[in-house]
């Protein structure tokens, strides 16, 4: 099932064959017409909540009830409206789809987690061909990453505002897992018990100027308004997060193509690392990192240590991050002054 957040009320829906089904409303109709429930709206609000955070917390029971409701509404019901005549099925083309981020959900992003990307970056930093074992070096150095801390996340077909302080803005297409239950001190072998679904994430990164080095920094190159895109849906039970294809296109040109099986540290290992003495909750998101093909790792290095601007993002560019089971997460890069 492909779960989306849509419309002015930011309700939870299911994406199927080009339409969005209001899941809470569909279950209320199912409960009234098929089950004869006297208080179908109240029951639906409990069993199939319209709010994404509560929907995820409902676990397997909520998903099972959602499947029954969608099948009934599309295949058996005499009409596709609720008891008051409200529409329960919406055209994707005519409906705004938001980022599928539950309220209060945290977003953790893996850093340097693909060997080809790390090796290409090392070549640029060292100014000579890389000859080491990038995968072994990454594992020896250990897990690292950063949090996306802003409150608002860009949804599908959204706008990424070019930061005023940036002279080089980069794209990083990634696949992310969405957690389905609470846990701490999670073992890697139990990862699948905690993964509810998967989505796509756009990590928009300021490559220049760089944040000053230090033992800890604020990751401001990764955190500015609109520095994260998410969507278009959360695919539940439709793809293997440990072996999913992802590609990134800039203005129609394919720049990245990779599979999550090539992650150096697995999602299970990130779950173990992040949950050590820190409780993770349903809806929290962990992104697996990006592979080679970013502007930073594919651009030549100039004598002054910078890279030419050609492959970096500019206002007017359109970026598509794609995975077969999830769909396409599209973002348009816009100048700060052009957005009101």
C-alpha positions in Angstrom: 0.0 0.0 0.0 1.2 3.5 -0.9 0.4 5.9 1.9 0.2 9.7 1.2 -0.7 12.8 3.1 -3.0 15.1 1.0 -5.3 18.1 0.8 -5.8 21.1 3.1 -6.6 18.9 6.0 -3.4 16.8 5.6 -5.4 13.6 5.8 -3.9 10.1 5.3 -4.8 8.4 2.0 -3.9 5.4 -0.1 -2.5 6.0 -3.6 -3.9 3.5 -6.1 -4.2 3.7 -9.9 -3.9 7.5 -10.1 -6.4 8.3 -7.3 -6.1 8.9 -3.6 -8.6 7.2 -1.3 -9.5 8.9 2.0 -8.7 5.9 4.3 -10.5 7.1 7.4 -13.6 8.1 5.4 -13.5 4.8 3.4 -13.4 2.8 6.6 -16.3 4.7 8.1 -18.4 3.9 4.9 -17.3 0.2 5.1 -18.2 0.1 8.8 -21.7 1.6 8.2 -22.7 -0.3 5.1 -21.0 -3.6 5.4 -20.7 -4.1 9.2 -23.8 -2.2 10.3 -21.8 -0.1 12.8 -24.0 2.4 14.7 -21.2 4.9 15.1 -19.0 4.4 12.0 -17.2 7.8 12.1 -16.0 7.4 15.7 -14.9 3.8 15.0 -13.0 4.9 11.9 -11.2 7.6 13.9 -10.0 5.0 16.2 -9.2 2.1 13.9 -8.1 4.0 10.8 -7.0 7.5 12.0 -6.9 10.3 9.5 -3.6 11.7 11.1 -0.5 10.0 9.7 1.3 9.7 13.1 -1.7 7.9 14.7 -2.2 5.9 11.5 1.4 4.5 11.8 1.0 3.8 15.5 -2.0 1.6 14.7 0.3 -1.0 13.1 -0.9 -4.0 11.2 -4.5 -3.7 12.4 -4.8 -0.3 10.9 -3.3 -1.4 7.6 -5.6 -4.5 7.4 -8.6 -2.3 8.1 -7.5 0.1 5.4 -7.1 -2.6 2.8 -10.6 -3.8 3.5 -12.0 -0.3 3.3 -10.3 0.4 0.0 -11.3 -2.9 -1.6 -14.9 -2.3 -0.5 -15.0 1.3 -1.7 -13.5 0.6 -5.1 -15.0 -2.9 -5.8 -18.3 -3.2 -4.0 -19.8 0.1 -2.8 -22.7 1.5 -4.9 -21.1 5.0 -4.7 -17.8 6.6 -3.5 -19.1 9.2 -1.2 -19.6 9.3 2.6 -23.0 9.6 4.4 -23.0 13.3 3.9 -22.1 13.2 0.3 -18.4 14.0 0.8 -16.0 12.8 -1.8 -13.8 9.8 -0.8 -11.7 9.4 -3.9 -9.6 12.2 -5.3 -7.6 12.6 -8.5 -3.8 12.8 -7.9 -3.5 15.5 -10.6 -6.1 17.7 -8.8 -5.0 17.1 -5.2 -2.0 18.6 -3.4 0.2 15.8 -1.9 2.3 16.8 1.1 5.5 15.3 2.5 4.6 12.1 4.3 6.3 13.2 7.6 4.3 12.5 10.8 4.1 15.3 13.3 7.1 15.3 15.6 9.0 12.7 13.5 12.7 13.1 13.5 14.9 12.6 10.4 18.4 11.1 10.7 20.6 10.9 7.6 23.5 8.5 7.0 26.8 10.2 5.9 29.4 8.7 3.6 27.6 5.4 3.3 28.3 4.4 -0.3 31.9 3.4 -1.3 31.7 4.8 -4.8 30.6 8.2 -3.5 33.2 8.2 -0.8 36.0 7.2 -3.2 35.1 9.9 -5.7 35.0 12.5 -3.0 38.4 11.3 -1.7 39.8 11.8 -5.2 38.6 15.4 -5.3 39.9 16.1 -1.8 43.3 14.6 -2.5 43.7 15.7 -6.1 44.8 12.3 -7.3 43.2 8.9 -8.2 41.9 6.9 -5.3 43.5 3.5 -4.9 42.3 2.3 -1.5 39.4 0.1 -0.3 36.7 2.7 0.3 34.3 0.2 1.9 36.8 -1.0 4.4 37.9 2.5 5.2 34.3 3.6 5.8 33.7 0.7 8.1 36.9 1.2 10.0 36.1 4.9 10.5 32.6 4.1 11.9 29.1 5.3 11.4 28.4 9.0 11.2 25.6 11.2 9.9 23.5 14.2 10.8 19.9 15.2 11.7 17.6 17.3 9.6 16.2 19.7 12.3 13.8 22.0 10.5 10.1 21.8 11.1 8.9 22.0 7.5 9.8 19.4 4.8 9.3 19.9 1.1 6.7 17.6 -0.4 6.5 16.1 -4.0 6.5 18.7 -6.7 7.7 21.3 -4.2 10.2 24.1 -4.3 13.7 24.1 -2.9 14.8 27.6 -2.2 18.4 28.3 -3.2 20.1 29.4 0.0 21.4 33.0 -0.1 24.7 32.0 1.6 25.5 29.2 -0.9 27.6 29.3 -4.0 27.4 25.6 -4.7 24.2 23.6 -4.0 24.2 19.9 -4.5 21.6 17.1 -4.8 21.6 13.8 -3.0 18.9 11.2 -3.8 18.3 8.7 -1.0 16.0 6.0 0.2 14.7 6.3 3.8 12.9 3.9 6.2 10.0 5.0 8.3 9.7 3.3 11.7 6.6 1.6 12.8 7.1 1.1 16.5 8.9 2.4 19.5 12.3 0.9 20.4 15.6 1.5 22.1 18.9 -0.6 22.0 17.6 -2.3 18.8 19.6 -5.2 17.5 20.4 -5.1 13.7 18.9 -8.6 13.2 15.5 -7.2 14.5 15.5 -4.2 12.0 12.6 -5.6 9.9 10.4 -5.6 13.0 10.7 -1.9 13.3 10.6 -0.8 9.6 7.0 0.2 8.7 7.7 1.5 5.2 10.0 3.3 2.9 10.1 6.7 1.1 12.4 8.9 -0.9 14.4 11.7 0.5 16.1 14.6 -1.2 19.1 15.9 0.8 19.9 19.3 -0.5 23.5 20.2 0.5 25.5 23.4 0.6 29.0 22.4 -0.7 30.4 25.9 -0.6 31.0 27.7 1.6 31.8 24.9 4.0 31.0 25.1 7.7 34.1 25.6 9.9 35.6 22.3 11.1 35.4 21.3 14.7 34.8 18.4 17.1 31.1 19.1 16.7 29.3 21.4 14.4 25.7 22.4 13.6 25.5 20.8 10.1 24.3 24.1 8.7 25.2 23.0 5.2 22.5 20.3 5.7 20.0 22.5 7.5 18.4 25.5 5.9 14.8 26.2 5.0 13.7 23.6 2.3 16.9 21.5 2.7 14.9 18.2 2.8 12.3 16.8 0.5 10.3 13.7 1.3 7.8 11.6 -0.6 5.8 11.1 -2.8 4.5 8.4 -0.5 5.4 5.8 2.1 5.5 2.4 0.4 4.4 -0.2 2.9 5.1 -3.9 2.1 5.9 -3.1 -1.6 9.7 -3.1 -1.7 12.7 -4.4 0.2 14.4 -1.5 1.9 17.6 -3.5 1.9 17.6 -4.0 -1.9 15.8 -1.1 -3.6 16.8 0.8 -6.7 17.1 4.6 -6.7 18.1 7.1 -9.4 18.4 10.9 -9.5 17.8 13.0 -12.6 18.7 16.6 -13.0 16.7 18.3 -15.9 16.1 14.8 -17.3 19.8 13.7 -17.2 20.5 10.7 -15.0 23.1 11.6 -12.5 22.8 8.8 -9.9 21.7 5.2 -10.1 22.3 2.8 -7.2 20.7 0.0 -5.0 20.5 0.1 -1.3 22.1 -3.3 -1.1 25.4 -1.4 -1.6 25.1 0.6 1.6 28.2 0.1 3.7 26.4 0.2 6.9 22.9 -1.3 6.7 19.7 0.2 8.0 19.9 -2.4 10.8 23.3 -1.0 11.9 22.0 2.5 11.8 19.0 1.5 14.0 21.4 -0.1 16.4 23.7 3.0 16.5 20.9 5.6 16.8 18.8 3.7 19.3 21.6 3.1 21.8 20.3 4.9 24.9 18.0 6.9 22.7 14.4 5.8 22.2 13.1 5.9 18.6 9.4 6.3 17.9 6.8 5.4 15.2 7.2 7.8 12.3 10.9 8.5 12.9 12.8 8.4 9.6 16.3 7.2 8.8 17.8 7.9 5.4 20.5 5.5 4.1 22.8 8.0 2.3 23.7 8.6 -1.3 25.9 7.1 -4.0 28.2 8.4 -6.6 27.0 11.0 -9.1 26.5 14.1 -7.0 27.8 17.3 -8.3 30.5 17.3 -5.7 31.9 13.9 -6.5 31.6 14.1 -10.3 33.0 17.6 -10.9 36.7 18.3 -11.5 38.7 20.1 -8.9 40.1 23.5 -9.8 43.6 24.7 -8.7 42.1 26.8 -6.0 40.4 23.8 -4.4 36.9 24.6 -5.6 34.8 22.9 -8.3 33.2 24.5 -11.4 29.6 25.4 -11.1 28.2 23.5 -14.2 26.9 20.4 -12.5 25.7 22.1 -9.3 22.1 23.1 -9.0 20.8 26.5 -10.1 17.4 28.2 -9.9 15.3 26.8 -12.7 16.6 23.2 -12.4 14.3 20.3 -11.8 15.4 17.2 -9.9 13.6 13.9 -9.9 14.5 11.2 -7.3 12.9 7.9 -8.5 12.4 4.4 -7.1 10.1 1.9 -8.9 7.9 0.9 -5.9 7.7 4.4 -4.5 7.4 6.7 -7.5 9.1 10.0 -8.3 10.0 12.8 -5.8 10.3 16.0 -7.9 11.7 19.3 -6.7 12.2 22.6 -8.5 15.0 24.9 -7.5 14.0 28.5 -7.1 15.7 31.7 -6.3 15.1 33.0 -2.8 13.8 36.4 -4.1 11.2 34.7 -6.4 9.4 32.9 -3.5 6.9 34.9 -1.4 
